[in-house]
Amino acid sequence: MTPRFYFSLRSPYSWLAYRELLESHQELAERIEWIPFCEPDELSRKMLAAAGGEFPYVPMSAAKHRYILQDVRRLAARRGLRFGWPVDRDPVWEVPHLAYLAAVRHGKGPEFIALAARARWEEGRDICDPGTIGSFGPELGIPGEELAGAADDPELREEGLQALLAVHRDGVFGVPFFTVHYDKFWGLDRLPDFVAAVAARETDGAGSRHKAAPGHPPDLGLPHGLSADDGHAGGCG
């Protein structure tokens, strides 16, 4: 089973985990499976239900939201990162996450995440605005209209459904979330454990002796969803 990293462009902890993966574990980041995780809109919910999947969602309390704001500011400052908390108004998370899948088609997945993270966490821009997403086109070498219209692309909707089904089948309840075969790790603070588990599994050769269990989610072909169980500061939805 290919190790997986479930991430959300909505989550500040996913942003920090993404940076640590690329800065400290570049080789691993290039060969794990990256799966976007986002709260589905009405169309995606209907598609997910028709496919037999579910998406658990627990709204975040105001107190927890304020705590995460403080916590992420501390974590960002410790890493020397500029950080600003964006304001989301009626967000449709398929807009940036399906645009990510469009960028993956062009081999620009990590570059798209970098631009989306900068726009959201450093510039305070609305990444659920198709205009914002389309503006990434020139820097990525992708037509802006392809990125801006990703949420209206039936094929990308189907790819997004497969990501939601993977979230359902892997029991993902928050992000960042990492899996190594049947072992699961939730939260930024579990990243070192995930890295160690991958290394241990490769060292003992266990990966070559196990087959995927029936019904386990397929490899989505992403570069080697959104529950909001925000139980601790190292992970959120």
Residue pairs with C-beta under 8 A, 6 or more apart in sequence:
1 179
1 180
1 181
1 207
1 210
1 212
1 216
2 31
2 32
2 33
2 219
2 224
3 28
3 32
3 33
3 178
3 179
3 180
3 194
3 198
4 32
4 33
4 34
4 35
4 166
4 170
4 178
4 179
5 17
5 21
5 29
5 32
5 33
5 34
5 35
5 176
5 177
5 178
6 35
6 36
6 37
6 166
6 167
6 170
6 172
6 175
6 176
6 177
6 178
6 179
6 225
7 14
7 17
7 18
7 34
7 35
7 36
7 37
7 113
7 175
7 176
8 14
8 36
8 37
8 38
8 93
8 97
8 175
8 225
8 226
8 237
9 36
9 38
9 93
9 96
9 97
9 100
9 113
9 116
9 117
9 120
9 127
10 38
10 39
10 88
10 91
10 93
10 226
10 237
11 175
11 176
11 235
11 236
11 237
12 68
12 72
12 76
12 83
12 121
12 236
13 72
13 175
13 176
13 187
13 188
13 233
13 234
13 235
13 236
14 175
14 176
15 117
15 120
15 121
16 72
16 75
16 76
16 79
16 188
17 176
17 188
17 191
18 113
18 117
18 176
19 79
19 81
19 117
20 188
20 191
21 28
21 29
21 191
22 29
22 110
25 195
28 195
28 198
29 110
30 223
30 224
31 224
32 198
32 224
33 219
33 220
33 222
33 223
33 224
34 109
34 222
34 223
34 224
35 163
35 166
35 167
35 220
35 222
35 225
36 97
36 100
36 101
36 160
36 163
36 222
36 225
37 97
37 163
37 167
37 172
37 175
37 177
37 225
37 226
37 227
38 93
38 94
38 96
38 97
38 160
38 225
38 226
39 55
39 57
39 93
39 225
39 226
39 228
39 237
40 48
40 55
40 93
40 94
40 164
40 225
40 226
41 92
41 93
41 94
43 94
43 157
44 94
44 157
44 160
44 161
44 164
45 55
47 157
47 161
47 164
48 54
48 55
48 161
48 164
48 165
48 168
51 161
51 165
53 164
53 165
53 168
53 169
54 168
55 164
55 167
55 168
55 225
55 226
55 227
56 173
56 227
56 229
57 226
57 227
57 228
57 237
58 227
58 228
58 229
58 230
58 237
59 228
60 68
60 228
60 230
60 236
60 237
64 230
67 233
68 230
68 233
68 236
69 85
71 233
72 83
72 85
73 83
75 188
76 82
76 83
76 121
77 83
81 122
82 122
83 121
83 122
84 121
84 122
84 123
84 124
85 124
86 120
86 121
86 124
86 125
86 126
86 127
87 124
88 126
88 128
89 126
90 128
91 126
91 128
92 128
92 151
93 128
93 226
94 150
94 151
94 157
94 160
95 127
95 128
95 129
95 130
95 133
95 150
95 151
96 116
96 127
96 128
96 133
97 160
97 163
98 150
98 151
98 153
98 156
98 157
98 159
98 160
99 112
99 133
99 136
99 147
99 148
99 150
99 151
100 109
100 112
100 113
100 116
101 150
101 156
101 159
101 160
101 163
101 222
102 142
102 146
102 147
102 150
102 153
102 156
103 109
103 111
103 112
103 136
103 140
103 142
103 147
104 112
104 222
104 223
106 140
106 141
106 142
107 223
108 140
108 141
108 142
109 222
109 223
110 223
111 139
111 140
112 136
112 140
112 147
115 136
115 139
115 140
116 127
116 133
116 136
119 125
119 127
119 132
119 136
120 127
125 132
126 132
127 133
130 148
130 149
130 151
131 148
133 147
133 148
133 150
134 144
134 145
134 147
134 148
135 144
136 142
136 144
136 147
137 143
137 144
137 145
137 146
137 147
137 148
138 144
140 147
150 156
151 157
159 220
162 217
162 218
162 220
163 220
163 225
164 225
165 217
166 172
166 217
166 218
166 220
166 225
167 225
167 227
168 225
169 215
169 216
169 217
170 177
170 179
170 184
170 217
171 184
172 225
172 227
173 186
173 227
173 229
174 186
174 187
174 227
174 228
174 229
174 230
174 231
174 235
174 236
174 237
175 226
175 235
175 236
175 237
176 186
176 187
176 188
176 191
176 235
177 184
177 185
177 186
177 235
178 184
178 185
178 186
178 190
178 191
178 194
179 185
180 194
180 197
180 198
180 201
181 201
181 206
181 207
181 210
183 197
185 191
185 193
185 194
185 197
186 234
186 235
187 232
187 233
187 234
187 235
188 234
188 235
189 234
190 234
190 235
201 207
226 237
227 237
228 236
228 237
229 237
230 236
230 237
